[in-house]
Amino acid sequence: MLQCPTAHVGQPYALQIEAEDGCAPYNWFEILNGSLPSGLTMTRAGLISGTPTGAGLGDFWLGEHDLTKAEGGPDWCNFDDQSQKEFNIRVDPGLGVVTDSLKPGTVGQSYSQTLAAQQLETLTPPTGPEVQATWSVQSGTLPPGLTFSAQGELAGTPTAEGSWQFVLAAQNGGQTATKTYALAVRQPVVVTSALGASKTFRAEVGIPLSTTARAAGGSGTYTWSVSSGALSSGLVFDATSATISGTPRTAGRSSFALSATDSEGRVATVNASLTVAPKLAIKTLQLKPAKVRRTYAAKLLTVGGVQPVKWTLRSGKLPRGIRLVTTSGALVGSARRTGHFRVTLEARDALGARARKSFVLLVNG
């Protein structure tokens, strides 16, 4: 039995089997019995190659015979000499880099990721314990601001935007494993909203609203979410357009956070809040009486709504000499004759909500 050089799980392997006599190098090799370790194959020219996928021992018999002229060999090879021999290939656990990819970096933000190495007992899927290794940059250049330690930690604060590719190596005992990585560094993702803490956004029960958050920086498209809290009743968030819309149903304050995640996994969040005012209504129940040729002043009051409120005389007529101050809702002046005067007054707030009420102004003599 011939013991072949030892192979390792996950490491490329190549071994050329050669014939010593006959019509060499015009020989045909084939496996007569047993099998190669998983992941390895053999050509008819006797080249065993591949990447072993599991530890263990592979025993097999190889048969070799000449490639005669009749079989496509050289003109001078007329006799088909044959021979057989038993071989084995031992596959020991190999060293592999466990970390598949690197998280993206952001300019001006601290970065840290520690790589891990594994003693590979099987390759598909990778199994085996993690092991300590000595790490290094085998080739390529790290993003400016980042360093790579012998303990496998990639850390620092990126200082420039761009994409970098490099090869990192892990060494354990006499084995070395490498992996090629790409790391993208982008500008920070920034999220803004009209509902942000420093913004003023006015809302009211029964009045439709719509406001869209914005994101900048990072890379690609953004995935949006309400990452904490809850919207006011009657409102919904469209994660595609980052738009909050609907018609508020209840008054009060709601607090929540809107988050945008770019295509490389960067996340930015803005804390937001919305105060919904009660529906606009006229609070004044009736008008106090007036007297002819006496100074009269009465102020109409509202509840709810969003200031400022403007007033309008919708129907009826005020007593001659008394007028409505549209900006304050005050009735002022001096009536010139007695009577009952029926009027309908309307209040309209800053969001367009309207409230109407009819009154009777009594003017005595």
C-alpha positions in Angstrom: 0.0 0.0 0.0 1.3 3.4 -0.9 0.6 6.3 1.6 0.0 9.5 -0.3 0.8 13.0 1.1 -1.7 14.1 3.7 -4.6 16.4 2.6 -6.5 18.8 4.8 -10.2 19.7 4.8 -10.9 22.9 2.9 -7.3 23.1 1.4 -6.7 22.5 -2.3 -4.9 19.2 -3.0 -3.1 18.0 -6.1 -1.1 14.7 -6.6 0.2 13.3 -9.9 0.3 9.5 -10.1 3.0 8.3 -12.6 3.8 5.0 -14.2 7.4 3.7 -14.1 7.3 1.6 -17.2 5.3 0.6 -20.2 4.4 3.4 -22.7 4.8 6.2 -20.2 3.7 8.9 -20.2 0.9 7.4 -22.4 -0.9 5.6 -19.6 -4.5 5.3 -18.5 -5.4 5.3 -14.8 -8.7 4.3 -13.2 -10.0 3.5 -9.8 -10.7 -0.2 -9.6 -11.9 -0.5 -6.0 -12.6 1.8 -3.1 -12.9 5.6 -3.5 -11.1 8.9 -3.2 -11.8 11.1 -0.2 -14.9 13.3 -0.8 -14.1 16.4 -2.8 -11.2 14.8 -4.8 -11.3 13.5 -8.4 -8.8 11.8 -10.7 -8.2 12.3 -14.4 -7.3 9.3 -16.7 -3.8 10.9 -16.8 -3.5 10.1 -13.0 -3.9 13.7 -11.6 -5.8 13.6 -8.3 -7.0 17.0 -7.3 -9.8 19.0 -5.6 -10.6 20.3 -2.1 -11.4 17.6 0.5 -14.7 18.1 2.2 -14.3 15.8 5.2 -11.7 14.4 7.5 -10.9 10.6 7.3 -9.0 8.0 5.4 -9.6 7.2 1.7 -8.4 3.7 0.6 -8.5 2.8 -3.1 -6.9 0.6 -5.8 -5.6 2.2 -8.9 -5.3 0.3 -12.2 -2.9 1.5 -14.9 -2.5 0.3 -18.5 -0.8 1.6 -21.6 -2.6 3.6 -24.1 -1.9 1.6 -27.3 -1.9 2.8 -30.8 -5.4 1.3 -31.3 -6.6 3.3 -28.3 -5.2 6.6 -29.5 -1.7 6.2 -28.1 1.7 6.6 -30.0 2.5 4.4 -33.0 5.2 2.6 -31.1 3.0 1.5 -28.2 1.6 -1.9 -29.3 1.4 -3.9 -26.0 -1.1 -3.1 -23.3 0.9 -3.6 -20.1 -1.2 -3.4 -17.0 -0.6 -3.0 -13.2 -2.5 -2.4 -10.0 -1.6 -0.8 -6.7 -3.4 0.1 -3.4 -3.2 3.7 -2.2 -4.6 5.7 0.6 -4.9 9.4 1.3 -5.4 10.7 4.9 -7.4 13.9 5.2 -6.8 15.7 8.4 -8.9 18.6 9.8 -8.0 21.9 8.0 -7.9 25.5 9.0 -10.7 27.7 7.8 -11.7 31.3 8.2 -15.2 31.3 9.8 -16.1 35.0 9.1 -17.9 35.1 5.8 -18.0 38.9 5.2 -17.2 42.2 6.9 -19.8 44.7 8.0 -19.7 48.0 6.2 -17.9 51.0 7.5 -19.0 54.6 8.0 -16.8 57.7 7.7 -16.2 59.1 11.2 -17.8 56.3 13.1 -16.0 53.7 15.2 -15.6 50.3 13.6 -14.7 47.0 15.1 -15.0 43.4 13.9 -13.1 40.3 15.1 -12.5 37.5 12.7 -12.6 33.8 13.8 -10.8 30.7 12.6 -12.1 27.1 12.7 -10.6 23.7 12.7 -12.6 22.2 9.8 -13.7 18.7 10.2 -16.3 18.9 7.4 -16.6 21.6 4.7 -20.2 21.3 3.5 -21.5 22.5 5.9 -18.4 23.8 7.8 -18.1 22.0 11.2 -15.5 21.9 13.9 -14.3 23.9 16.8 -13.0 27.5 16.7 -9.3 27.8 17.2 -6.8 30.5 18.1 -4.9 31.9 15.2 -2.3 34.5 14.3 -3.7 36.9 11.8 -2.2 39.2 9.2 -2.9 41.1 6.0 -1.6 39.0 3.2 -2.3 41.4 0.4 -4.3 44.5 -0.5 -4.9 47.7 1.5 -7.2 48.4 4.4 -9.4 51.4 4.4 -7.7 54.5 5.9 -8.2 54.7 9.6 -8.5 50.9 10.1 -5.8 48.5 11.5 -5.8 44.7 11.7 -4.3 43.0 14.8 -2.6 39.7 15.2 -5.6 38.7 17.3 -7.9 39.1 14.2 -9.5 42.4 15.2 -10.2 44.9 12.4 -10.8 48.2 14.2 -10.5 52.0 14.0 -12.4 54.9 12.6 -12.6 55.1 8.8 -11.6 58.5 7.4 -12.4 58.2 3.7 -15.2 57.0 1.6 -14.7 54.2 -1.0 -14.4 50.4 -1.5 -11.4 48.3 -0.5 -10.5 44.7 -1.2 -7.8 42.7 0.7 -6.8 39.2 1.7 -6.6 38.3 5.4 -4.6 35.2 6.6 -5.0 33.1 9.7 -2.1 30.8 10.8 -2.4 27.9 13.3 0.4 25.5 13.7 1.7 24.7 10.2 -1.6 25.6 8.5 -2.6 28.8 6.9 -6.1 29.8 5.7 -6.9 33.0 3.7 -10.1 34.8 2.7 -10.6 37.7 0.4 -12.8 40.5 1.8 -14.4 43.6 0.4 -15.2 46.5 2.7 -17.2 49.5 1.7 -17.0 52.8 3.6 -19.7 55.4 3.0 -20.9 58.7 4.5 -23.2 58.3 7.5 -26.9 57.8 6.9 -28.8 60.9 8.1 -32.6 60.9 8.7 -34.7 64.0 8.9 -38.4 64.4 9.5 -40.9 67.3 10.0 -41.9 65.4 13.1 -38.3 65.5 14.6 -37.8 66.8 18.1 -36.7 70.3 17.0 -39.6 70.6 14.5 -43.1 72.0 14.8 -45.8 70.1 13.0 -49.5 70.8 13.6 -52.2 68.2 13.5 -55.8 68.0 14.4 -58.5 65.4 14.8 -60.4 64.9 11.6 -57.9 66.8 9.4 -56.0 64.7 6.9 -52.2 65.0 7.1 -49.2 63.7 5.2 -45.5 64.1 5.9 -42.5 62.3 4.4 -39.2 61.5 6.1 -35.9 61.9 4.2 -32.6 60.0 4.3 -29.2 60.9 2.9 -25.8 59.2 2.9 -25.0 55.6 3.0 -25.4 53.5 -0.1 -28.3 52.3 -2.4 -31.9 52.4 -1.4 -33.3 52.7 2.1 -35.6 50.4 4.1 -37.8 52.3 6.5 -39.6 51.3 9.7 -41.2 52.6 12.8 -38.5 51.3 15.1 -40.1 52.2 18.4 -43.2 53.8 19.7 -46.5 54.0 17.9 -48.3 56.5 15.6 -51.4 58.3 16.5 -54.7 56.5 15.9 -55.8 56.9 12.3 -52.3 57.3 10.9 -50.2 54.7 8.9 -46.6 54.6 7.8 -45.7 53.6 4.3 -42.3 51.9 4.5 -41.7 52.3 0.8 -42.1 56.1 0.6 -41.3 56.8 4.3 -44.6 58.7 4.4 -46.9 59.1 7.4 -50.5 59.8 6.3 -54.1 59.5 7.4 -56.6 61.3 9.4 -56.0 61.5 13.2 -58.9 60.1 15.2 -57.9 61.0 18.8 -56.2 64.0 20.4 -53.0 63.7 22.3 -49.2 63.3 21.9 -47.5 60.3 20.4 -43.8 59.6 20.4 -42.0 57.2 18.0 -38.8 56.7 16.1 -38.3 56.4 12.4 -35.3 54.3 11.1 -33.7 54.0 7.7 -31.4 51.2 6.8 -29.3 51.4 3.6 -28.5 48.6 1.3 -25.3 47.8 3.1 -26.8 47.7 6.6 -26.2 51.1 8.0 -29.0 52.4 10.2 -30.0 55.9 11.2 -32.9 56.9 13.4 -34.7 60.1 14.2 -36.9 60.5 17.3 -40.2 62.0 16.4 -43.4 63.1 18.0 -46.8 64.4 17.0 -49.3 66.4 19.0 -52.9 66.1 17.7 -55.2 68.9 18.8 -58.8 68.3 19.5 -61.3 69.1 16.8 -62.1 72.8 16.5 -65.4 73.8 18.2 -67.0 77.1 19.3 -67.1 77.3 23.0 -69.3 80.4 23.5 -72.9 79.3 24.2 -74.7 82.6 23.8 -74.1 86.3 23.4 -74.7 88.8 26.2 -77.4 91.4 25.4 -76.4 94.9 24.1 -78.0 98.3 24.8 -78.7 100.9 22.2 -75.9 103.5 22.0 -73.8 101.8 24.7 -70.4 100.5 24.0 -70.6 96.7 23.4 -67.8 94.1 23.5 -68.1 90.3 23.5 -65.5 87.8 22.6 -66.2 84.5 20.9 -64.2 81.6 22.2 -63.1 78.3 20.7 -61.7 75.0 22.0 -59.4 72.7 20.1 -58.1 73.5 16.7 -54.8 75.0 15.7 -54.2 78.7 16.0 -54.6 81.2 14.5 -58.4 81.2 14.1 -60.2 83.5 11.8 -63.9 84.4 12.1 -66.5 85.0 9.4 -70.2 86.1 9.5 -71.8 83.3 7.4 -75.4 84.4 7.5 -77.7 87.0 9.1 -76.8 90.6 9.9 -75.3 92.2 13.0 -76.9 95.2 14.5 -75.9 98.4 12.8 -73.0 99.8 14.6 -71.6 96.5 15.8 -68.9 94.6 13.8 -67.0 91.3 13.9 -63.2 91.4 14.4 -62.2 88.5 12.1 -58.8 88.0 13.7 -60.0 87.7 17.3 -63.7 86.8 17.2 -64.7 89.9 19.1 -68.0 91.7 18.6 -67.5 95.4 19.2 -69.2 98.7 18.7 -72.4 100.5 19.7 -75.8 99.3 18.4 -78.0 102.0 16.9 -81.4 100.3 17.4 -83.1 97.6 19.3 -84.1 94.2 18.1 -83.3 90.5 17.9 -80.5 89.8 15.5 -79.9 86.2 14.4 -76.5 85.4 13.0 -74.4 82.4 12.1 -70.7 82.8 12.8 -67.9 80.5 11.5 -64.4 79.9 13.0 -61.7 78.6 10.7 -58.3 77.5 12.1 -54.8 77.3 10.6 -55.4 73.8 9.2 -58.7 74.7 7.5 -61.0 73.1 10.1 -64.3 74.9 10.4 -66.9 75.3 13.2 -70.2 77.1 13.0 -72.8 78.2 15.5 -75.9 80.4 15.3 -76.5 83.2 17.9 -79.1 85.7 18.8 -77.9 89.1 19.8 -80.5 91.0 21.8 -80.3 94.8 21.7 -82.4 96.5 24.4 -83.4 100.1 24.5 
